[in-house]
Structures are given as C-alpha cells and as structure tokens.
Amino acid sequence: MTVNADKLLQLVVNAAEDKKAHQIVALNLQGISLVADYFVICHGNSDTQVQAITTEIRKVAHEHGVSLRGIEGMDAGRWVLVDIGDVVVHVFHRDEREYYNIERLWSDAKVVEFA
C-alpha cells in the first residue's frame, strides 16, 4: 500500500492528536524546500508526553507500511525529529518550542488547514 504525502500528513496529525499534542501546525513546503513536502510541528508538556507522541507517530507509520528514514532526540524527549520522507515531524517539549520557534524560520510556508 502506498501512502502519498497528503495521506501521510493526515496520519501524522491524527496520531499526534491521539496523544494530546498541543498546537499542531502543518507547513506546506512544496516549492520552498527540497527537504520535505510538509513539516508538522507540535509539542507536549513533558518529556514523557513528547516520547508518547513520537511513539504513536512511529506506530501509525509502521501500521501503514511507511518506514521512517530517521528519528533523533527520542531519549532526551526535548526536541524529537521524525523523518518520514515527504513529512518531517518536530515534536518539542513546550519550553524548547518557544525557544527555537521554527515556525518563524519557515514563515514563507503556507499553514495547512484541517477540516
């Protein structure tokens, strides 16, 4: 089963919502960056919640036959980067998200609206 970027984006957002991720933002990077089609940015209020969100995203990707290219920062649970190819997910601890403010760095990208 192949999962296109839009479907993958929806799967990732749903997985994050299932673990009560806060302020989920999806940025459309198509035509802006060759890194990925979408960035998903969200945060948890504790290291444990950050790890739970990440674990759920990994699980949902696996269930849909999508392999992760890489995952960084899982042990610390402060800023976890999940590379799923067309979609790159940044799961922050609340404090780190405010500090790094990567939405500002990608302000050229359009925010994806969800129904």
C-alpha positions in Angstrom: 0.0 0.0 0.0 1.5 3.3 -1.0 0.8 6.4 1.1 1.1 9.7 -0.6 2.3 12.9 1.2 -1.1 14.3 1.9 -2.4 11.0 3.4 0.8 10.6 5.4 0.4 14.2 6.7 -3.2 13.3 7.9 -2.0 10.1 9.6 0.8 12.0 11.4 -1.6 14.8 12.6 -4.2 12.2 13.8 -1.5 10.3 15.7 -0.3 13.5 17.4 -3.9 14.4 18.3 -4.5 11.0 19.8 -1.7 11.7 22.3 -3.0 15.2 23.0 -0.2 17.1 21.3 -0.5 20.8 21.6 -0.7 23.5 18.9 -0.2 21.1 15.9 0.9 23.1 12.9 1.5 21.7 9.5 3.5 23.7 7.0 3.4 23.1 3.2 7.0 23.3 2.0 6.3 22.3 -1.6 8.1 24.7 -3.9 10.0 26.1 -0.9 12.3 23.3 0.2 13.6 20.0 -1.1 13.8 18.6 2.4 10.2 17.5 2.6 6.7 18.4 1.3 5.4 19.0 4.8 6.7 19.9 8.3 4.5 19.1 11.3 5.3 20.9 14.5 3.7 20.2 17.8 4.6 20.0 21.5 4.0 18.1 24.7 4.1 19.4 28.2 6.6 16.8 29.5 9.4 14.6 28.2 7.1 11.6 28.7 4.3 13.2 26.5 6.9 14.1 23.8 8.0 10.5 23.7 4.4 9.2 23.7 3.5 11.4 20.7 6.6 10.3 18.9 5.9 6.6 19.6 2.4 6.9 18.3 3.5 8.6 15.1 6.1 5.8 14.6 3.4 3.1 15.3 0.9 4.6 12.8 3.6 5.0 10.1 4.5 1.3 10.6 0.9 0.2 10.5 0.6 1.8 7.1 3.8 0.3 5.8 5.7 3.6 5.8 9.3 3.3 7.0 11.0 6.0 9.0 14.2 7.5 7.5 15.3 8.5 10.9 14.5 9.6 14.4 16.6 11.9 16.6 16.3 13.1 20.1 13.9 10.4 21.4 16.0 9.7 24.6 16.0 13.2 25.8 12.4 14.0 24.9 13.1 17.7 24.4 13.0 18.0 20.6 12.3 14.9 18.6 12.8 14.9 14.9 11.0 12.2 12.9 11.9 11.9 9.2 9.2 10.1 7.3 10.3 11.2 3.9 7.7 13.6 2.5 6.7 14.5 6.0 9.2 15.7 8.7 7.8 15.9 12.3 9.2 18.1 15.0 7.8 17.1 18.4 9.0 19.6 21.0 8.8 20.0 24.7 6.9 23.2 25.3 9.9 25.1 26.6 12.1 24.1 23.6 9.4 25.0 21.1 9.1 28.6 22.4 12.9 28.9 22.4 13.5 27.6 18.8 10.4 29.0 17.2 10.9 27.1 13.9 7.6 28.3 12.6 9.2 31.7 12.2 12.2 30.2 10.3 9.7 28.8 7.8 7.4 31.8 7.6 7.3 31.6 3.8 5.4 28.2 4.0 1.6 28.1 3.9 -0.1 26.7 7.0 -2.2 23.6 6.1 -5.8 23.8 7.3 -7.5 20.7 8.5 -11.2 20.1 8.4 
